[in-house]
Amino acid sequence: MSQNTLRQLMILGIGALFVLMLVIYKKSGVNGWQAVPFGRNVKDVSETAEAIVRETETAKAGTEADPTRQEQTAGDGKGEIQVDVQKENPKVRVLICGDDYQGESHGKVTLQCTTDYTVSYGDVTEEHKASETVWLTPEDEWLEKGAVTLTPKEKAGLFTWTDLKRSQENPAYGGKFIIEKTEEGLRVINEVPLETYLRSVVPSEMPADYPLEALKAQAICARTYALKHLAGSREAAQGADLDDSVSYQVYNNIGRSRRTDRAVRETRGQVLTRGGELIDALYYSTSCGLDLSRKLSDEAVFCAFMTGQEKSCEREEPWYRWSTYFSLEEIGERVQEGREEAIGAVKEMTVEERKDSGVIEKLEIRGEGGSLLAEGEYQIRKLLVPKGMPVTLQDGSTAPDLGMLPSAFFYLTPEYQGEKLAGYTLTGGGYGHGQGLSQNGARHMAEAGYACKDILRHYYGAAGQP
C-alpha cells in the first residue's frame, strides 16, 4: 500500500469518526425535559412600547418556530402533560369591567394615546393627535352610528384610561379599543395580541418579585388558559373572548415589569396540553398541602390530613391553615339570603361528599322545615360568606369581610353551649379552588431550586389533573 493511499484512508477514518461524534452529540442534546423557546431570542426591553411593536408584528407575520416541536413533562401517554409550542399569536378581545371590576359597563370613558390615533364610527374615520384626549358617554353622537373604534397609528401606541379605577393609576393598554352603547352604559373591549395581553396578566396574577421560574410557570398557565377560552367563551355574546377580572384572568390591574415581561418572553408560545388538546390550566393562590397521590374523600382521612404534620413547601404560608365560626343563626341567615323557600331554624350542617382531593362537593344544611344541599366548591364558598366574621389565619392574623369562604377544604367541629348545639367551627386550609397550580407553592418550589418544568409537572403531570 502506497503512502498516498494510507494517508487517504486515515483522512476518511478521521472524517467518519467526526460524523459519528456529531450525531451522538446532537442526540444527547434533545433528551430530557427542557422548555422550548418560541422563535428567536430577544434582549430585555426597557420600554413597554418597544415590546408591543414586536408582539404586534408577530401577530401579523407568525413566527420562525417549528410548530411541530413539543416537549414532555412526564411519559408519552395521552394522560400525561406536555408543553407544546403554538405558532400563532392571535388577537385577544378582552371585555374591560367597570371601576374596581364592578359590573361590565361604564358611564364615561376618557382615553389618551401616546401616539397619533384614529377614531372610526360608521363610515367616518377621524385623525387625532397624541395630545388630544377623547372622552365618551352613552349620549355621545359618535355612538349613534354603532361601535366606535380607537386605533393607534403606530404599533407602539398605548391608550391610557385616566378615569378607570384599578390598583395601578391610569392603566395603559396596547392594541385598539372598541366601544359600544348598551342599555346599561358603555361596553368597552380591548383587542390586543395574545403575547402582549399576557404581559399585563402575569404581574396582575403573581407578584413580580416572585422567582423567575415561578413567573414562567404562571405565564405558561395564563397562555394556555387564554387560548382555551378563544375556542369558546361565555363572553362571546358580548363580542369578547374573556373579561379582565377574576372571572377569567386579572388583566392590567398591576403594571408591567421587566421580570414578568421576561417570563412571558422566555416561554413565548408555550402551552400545556394533554393528548394533543389544551388543558384547563387552572391556578389559585395557596394550597392546604395537597398530595395528588392520596385520596382524601373519606371524612376521617381528610381530618387526619388537616390535623397532621404533613410535609409541604407551603406549610409556613398564613393561609395554609385557617378557621372561622358560624353560629346556627348565622348559618340560617346565609341560607335565607336570596332564597324564597325557608328551611326554618337550622338544626344541623354536615359534609355529605368530598372529592378525592378532599374538597367538599356536597354540604347539607338541615332545618326544622326543610333542608338545603349546596353542591360544588364555589357554591359552598359563596353560601358560607364570613361577612363581619373574622377568619383567623395560622399566623394569628385575621382577614375580615371576605367575599366568600377562603376554600372548600375544611372540616366541621360542632360547638355546644351546655348540651345544646350552638354552631360550627370551620377548620380549613388554602386559599382558592384548589385545582391546578398553587401560586405560592410554585414560589416555594422555585426558591428551592426547581425549574419551571418541574413545577408544572408537579401540579399538572398526573393524568387526573385538569
C-alpha positions in Angstrom: 0.0 0.0 0.0 1.4 3.4 -1.0 1.8 6.3 1.4 -0.8 8.3 -0.5 -3.4 5.5 -0.2 -2.6 5.2 3.5 -3.0 8.9 4.0 -6.4 8.9 2.2 -7.7 6.1 4.4 -6.6 7.9 7.6 -8.4 11.0 6.4 -11.6 9.0 5.6 -11.4 7.4 9.0 -11.0 10.6 10.9 -13.9 12.1 8.9 -16.2 9.2 9.8 -15.3 9.4 13.4 -16.1 13.1 13.4 -19.5 12.5 11.8 -20.3 9.8 14.4 -19.3 12.1 17.3 -21.5 14.8 15.9 -24.5 12.5 15.6 -24.1 11.4 19.2 -23.8 14.9 20.4 -26.9 16.0 18.6 -28.9 13.1 20.0 -27.7 13.8 23.5 -28.9 17.4 23.2 -32.7 16.6 22.8 -33.1 14.3 25.7 -34.7 15.4 28.9 -37.5 17.8 29.7 -36.4 21.3 28.7 -38.7 24.2 27.8 -38.6 25.1 24.1 -38.1 28.8 23.2 -40.7 30.2 20.8 -39.0 32.0 17.9 -35.6 33.7 18.2 -34.2 35.0 21.5 -34.6 38.7 22.1 -33.0 41.1 24.6 -34.7 42.6 27.6 -36.7 45.7 26.7 -36.9 48.7 28.8 -40.0 50.3 27.2 -43.4 48.8 27.0 -44.0 50.4 23.6 -41.0 48.6 22.1 -42.2 45.3 23.3 -45.7 45.9 21.9 -44.2 46.6 18.4 -42.7 43.1 18.4 -45.8 41.5 19.7 -48.0 43.2 17.0 -45.6 42.3 14.2 -45.6 38.6 15.4 -49.4 38.6 15.4 -49.4 39.5 11.7 -46.4 37.6 10.5 -46.3 34.5 12.6 -43.0 33.2 14.0 -40.0 31.2 13.0 -40.6 28.5 15.5 -41.4 25.0 14.2 -45.0 24.2 15.4 -44.4 20.5 15.3 -41.8 20.7 18.2 -43.0 19.7 21.6 -41.7 18.9 25.0 -42.9 16.4 27.5 -43.2 16.7 31.3 -43.7 13.0 32.0 -44.1 9.9 29.8 -45.6 9.6 26.4 -49.1 8.5 27.2 -52.2 10.5 26.4 -52.8 11.0 30.2 -49.5 12.9 30.7 -48.9 16.6 30.4 -46.9 18.1 27.6 -45.6 21.6 26.8 -46.3 22.4 23.1 -45.3 25.4 21.2 -48.0 27.4 19.5 -47.1 29.1 16.2 -49.8 31.7 16.2 -50.0 34.9 18.3 -53.8 35.6 17.9 -55.6 38.7 18.9 -57.5 38.5 22.2 -60.7 40.5 22.8 -60.9 41.5 26.4 -64.1 42.9 28.0 -63.0 45.7 30.4 -65.1 45.7 33.5 -66.1 48.7 35.5 -64.4 50.5 38.3 -62.8 48.0 40.7 -64.2 45.3 38.5 -67.8 46.0 39.4 -70.1 45.3 36.5 -69.4 45.2 32.8 -70.5 48.8 31.8 -69.1 52.3 32.1 -70.7 55.7 32.4 -67.8 57.5 30.9 -64.5 56.6 29.1 -61.6 59.0 28.9 -58.6 57.9 26.8 -55.3 59.5 25.9 -52.8 57.9 23.4 -49.0 58.1 23.3 -49.1 58.4 19.5 -51.4 59.8 16.9 -54.5 57.7 16.5 -57.8 57.3 14.6 -61.4 57.3 15.7 -63.7 55.4 13.5 -67.5 55.3 13.6 -69.9 54.4 10.8 -68.2 55.2 7.6 -66.2 58.1 9.1 -62.5 57.9 10.3 -61.1 60.9 12.1 -57.4 61.7 12.7 -56.3 62.7 16.2 -53.1 63.9 17.6 -51.3 62.3 20.6 -52.0 65.4 22.7 -55.8 65.1 22.2 -58.0 63.4 24.8 -61.1 61.6 23.8 -64.0 61.1 26.3 -67.2 59.2 25.6 -70.5 59.0 27.4 -73.6 57.0 26.3 -75.1 60.2 25.0 -72.2 60.8 22.6 -73.3 61.3 18.9 -70.5 59.1 17.7 -72.2 56.1 19.3 -75.4 56.7 17.4 -73.8 55.1 14.3 -72.7 51.9 16.1 -69.4 51.0 17.7 -66.6 53.5 18.0 -63.0 52.1 17.3 -59.9 53.9 18.5 -56.7 52.6 16.9 -53.1 53.9 17.4 -51.4 55.0 14.2 -48.1 53.5 15.4 -47.7 50.0 16.7 -46.1 51.3 19.9 -49.1 53.4 20.7 -50.6 53.0 24.2 -54.0 54.2 25.4 -54.1 55.5 28.9 -57.5 55.2 30.6 -57.5 58.1 33.0 -60.8 57.6 34.9 -60.7 53.8 35.3 -60.2 52.6 38.9 -57.6 49.9 39.1 -54.8 49.1 41.6 -52.4 50.9 39.3 -53.1 54.5 38.5 -54.1 55.3 34.9 -53.7 51.8 33.4 -52.2 51.8 29.9 -53.4 49.4 27.1 -51.8 48.3 23.9 -53.9 47.4 20.9 -57.2 49.1 20.0 -60.4 49.9 21.8 -63.9 49.1 20.6 -66.7 51.0 22.4 -70.4 50.3 22.1 -73.5 51.8 23.6 -75.8 49.4 25.6 -78.8 49.8 27.8 -76.5 49.8 30.9 -73.9 52.2 29.6 -70.8 51.7 27.5 -69.3 48.3 26.7 -65.5 48.5 26.2 -63.4 45.9 24.5 -59.6 45.9 24.2 -58.3 43.9 21.2 -54.6 43.0 21.7 -52.1 40.3 20.6 -52.0 37.4 23.0 -48.4 37.8 24.0 -48.9 41.5 24.8 -52.1 40.6 26.8 -50.0 38.1 28.9 -47.5 40.8 29.8 -50.3 42.6 31.7 -51.8 39.3 33.1 -48.8 37.8 34.8 -48.0 40.8 37.1 -51.7 41.1 37.9 -51.9 37.4 38.9 -48.5 36.8 40.5 -46.2 39.3 42.3 -43.3 40.4 40.1 -40.8 39.7 42.8 -41.6 36.0 42.8 -38.7 33.8 41.4 -38.4 33.8 37.7 -39.2 30.1 37.3 -42.5 30.6 39.2 -43.3 33.5 36.9 -42.5 31.4 33.9 -44.8 28.7 35.1 -47.5 31.3 35.6 -47.0 32.6 32.1 -47.5 29.2 30.5 -50.6 28.6 32.6 -52.1 32.0 31.7 -51.3 31.5 28.0 -52.9 28.1 28.0 -56.0 29.4 29.8 -56.4 32.3 27.4 -56.1 30.1 24.3 -58.5 27.6 25.7 -61.1 30.3 26.0 -60.5 31.6 22.5 -62.2 28.5 21.2 -65.5 29.3 23.0 -66.3 31.6 25.8 -69.3 32.7 27.8 -68.4 36.3 26.9 -68.9 35.6 23.2 -72.3 37.3 23.3 -70.5 40.4 24.4 -68.2 40.2 21.5 -65.2 39.2 23.7 -63.2 36.2 24.5 -62.9 36.9 28.2 -63.0 39.7 30.6 -60.3 41.4 32.7 -61.5 40.2 36.2 -61.0 37.2 38.4 -63.9 35.6 36.5 -61.2 34.7 33.9 -57.7 36.2 34.5 -56.9 39.5 36.0 -55.6 41.8 33.3 -53.8 45.1 33.7 -54.6 45.6 37.4 -50.9 45.9 38.2 -48.5 47.5 35.8 -45.9 45.6 33.8 -42.4 44.9 34.9 -39.2 43.7 33.3 -39.2 40.5 35.3 -42.7 39.5 34.3 -42.1 40.6 30.7 -39.1 38.3 30.7 -41.1 35.4 32.0 -43.6 35.8 29.1 -40.8 36.3 26.6 -38.8 33.2 27.7 -41.9 31.0 27.5 -43.2 32.5 24.3 -45.8 30.3 22.7 -45.6 27.5 25.2 -48.8 25.9 26.3 -49.9 22.9 28.3 -51.6 20.0 26.5 -52.8 16.5 27.2 -53.5 14.1 24.4 -52.9 16.9 21.9 -55.6 19.2 23.5 -55.1 22.3 25.6 -55.8 21.6 29.2 -57.9 23.7 31.5 -54.8 25.3 33.1 -56.4 26.5 36.4 -54.4 28.1 39.2 -55.1 29.6 42.6 -53.3 31.3 45.5 -52.4 28.7 48.2 -52.9 25.0 48.8 -53.6 23.2 52.0 -50.7 20.9 51.3 -52.4 18.7 48.7 -50.8 15.4 47.8 -52.1 14.3 44.4 -51.2 10.7 45.2 -53.5 10.5 48.2 -57.3 10.0 48.2 -58.9 12.3 50.8 -62.6 11.7 50.1 -63.1 9.9 53.4 -64.0 12.3 56.2 -61.8 10.7 58.8 -58.8 10.6 56.4 -59.3 14.2 55.5 -59.5 15.4 59.1 -56.3 13.4 59.9 -54.6 15.0 56.9 -55.6 18.5 58.1 -54.5 18.0 61.7 -51.3 16.0 61.0 -47.8 17.2 60.4 -47.8 16.8 56.6 -44.7 17.9 54.7 -45.5 20.8 52.4 -43.4 23.6 50.9 -46.4 25.9 51.8 -46.6 24.9 55.4 -45.5 28.3 56.6 -47.9 30.3 54.5 -50.5 32.1 56.6 -53.4 30.7 54.5 -52.1 27.2 54.8 -54.5 26.8 57.8 -57.4 29.0 58.8 -60.5 28.8 61.0 -63.8 30.7 61.5 -67.0 30.2 63.4 -70.7 30.2 62.3 -73.5 30.1 64.8 -76.7 28.3 63.8 -78.4 31.7 63.5 -75.7 33.0 61.1 -75.9 29.8 59.0 -79.7 30.3 58.8 -79.2 33.9 57.6 -76.8 32.8 54.9 -79.3 30.2 53.7 -82.2 32.6 53.5 -80.3 35.3 51.6 -81.7 35.4 48.1 -84.0 32.4 48.6 -87.8 32.4 48.8 -88.2 28.9 50.4 -87.4 28.8 54.1 -85.9 25.8 55.9 -86.7 27.1 59.3 -84.3 27.2 62.3 -81.0 25.4 61.4 -80.6 22.1 63.3 -77.5 20.6 61.7 -74.8 21.1 59.0 -73.0 18.1 57.5 -70.5 17.2 54.8 -72.2 14.8 52.5 -69.5 14.3 49.9 -65.8 15.1 49.2 -63.8 14.7 46.1 -60.6 12.6 46.1 -58.6 15.9 46.7 -60.5 16.5 49.9 -62.5 19.5 48.7 -66.2 19.4 49.7 -68.5 18.6 46.9 -71.8 18.5 48.8 -72.8 20.3 52.0 -76.2 19.8 53.6 -77.9 22.2 56.0 -81.0 20.8 57.7 -83.6 23.0 59.3 -86.9 22.5 61.1 -88.9 23.0 57.9 -86.6 21.6 55.2 -83.0 21.3 54.0 -80.6 22.9 51.6 -78.0 20.9 49.6 -75.1 23.1 48.4 -73.1 21.5 45.6 -69.7 22.4 44.2 -66.9 24.2 45.9 -67.8 27.6 44.5 -71.4 27.5 45.7 -70.4 26.3 49.1 -67.8 29.1 49.5 -70.4 31.7 48.3 -73.0 30.3 50.7 -70.8 30.5 53.8 -69.7 34.1 53.3 -67.9 35.2 56.6 -69.4 38.7 56.5 -68.4 40.6 59.5 -66.8 37.5 60.9 -63.0 37.3 61.1 -61.2 34.4 59.5 -58.2 33.6 61.6 -55.0 32.5 59.8 -52.4 30.2 61.2 -50.0 33.1 62.0 -52.7 34.7 64.2 -53.7 37.4 61.8 -57.3 37.9 60.7 -59.0 38.5 57.4 -62.4 40.1 57.9 -65.1 40.7 55.4 -64.1 38.2 52.7 -66.4 37.9 49.7 -66.5 34.1 50.1 -65.0 31.4 52.2 -61.2 31.0 51.6 -61.6 27.5 50.3 -63.9 24.4 50.5 -61.1 22.4 52.1 -62.4 22.4 55.6 -64.0 20.2 58.2 -66.7 20.9 60.8 -66.4 20.9 64.6 -69.7 21.2 66.4 -69.7 23.7 69.2 -72.1 23.5 72.2 -73.5 25.7 74.8 -74.2 23.2 77.6 -75.8 20.3 75.8 -77.3 22.5 73.0 -75.6 22.8 69.6 -74.7 26.5 69.1 -72.8 26.4 65.8 -69.7 25.1 64.0 -66.1 25.9 63.8 -64.7 25.5 60.3 -61.1 24.5 60.2 -59.8 24.8 56.7 -56.7 25.2 54.6 -55.6 27.1 51.5 -57.0 30.0 49.5 -58.8 29.3 46.2 -60.5 26.5 44.4 -57.5 24.1 44.8 -57.3 23.0 41.1 -54.1 23.1 39.1 -51.2 25.3 40.1 -50.8 26.8 43.6 -49.1 30.1 43.0 -47.4 30.2 46.4 -46.5 26.6 46.0 -44.8 27.5 42.7 -42.9 30.3 44.5 -41.6 28.0 47.2 -40.6 25.3 44.7 -38.7 27.9 42.6 -37.0 29.2 45.8 -35.9 25.6 46.5 -34.3 25.4 43.1 -37.0 23.7 41.0 -37.3 24.8 37.4 -40.4 25.9 35.6 -40.7 22.4 34.0 -40.6 20.7 37.4 -43.2 23.0 38.9 -45.6 22.3 36.0 -45.0 18.6 36.2 -45.7 18.6 39.9 -49.1 20.4 39.6 -50.3 19.1 36.2 -48.4 15.9 35.5 -50.9 13.4 36.9 -53.5 12.2 34.5 -56.3 13.1 36.8 -55.5 16.8 36.9 -57.3 19.4 34.9 
